């Protein structure tokens, strides 16, 4: 696996505004959990390529190192809940 960068978000926002490959996602949620998505865009207008539901009071690591996901425009996080933290492992 090439050198990976990380980005941590706790609300909607850009992970990167350049094309990238995602190798993993660490999802942590507080008391209520909620839905989350990683969108192939810089402004939430593209397709959701990775998504999930974070269980309340949990942490989950999604290992994509054997089948990384290519984002052709950028990576935008969309977190429906207010108590989630995503750590995205990617290369540009």
Helices and strands as residue ranges (DSSP letters): E 5-9, E 13-16, E 20-29, E 34-39, E 48-54, E 58-63, E 69-71, E 75-79, E 84-91
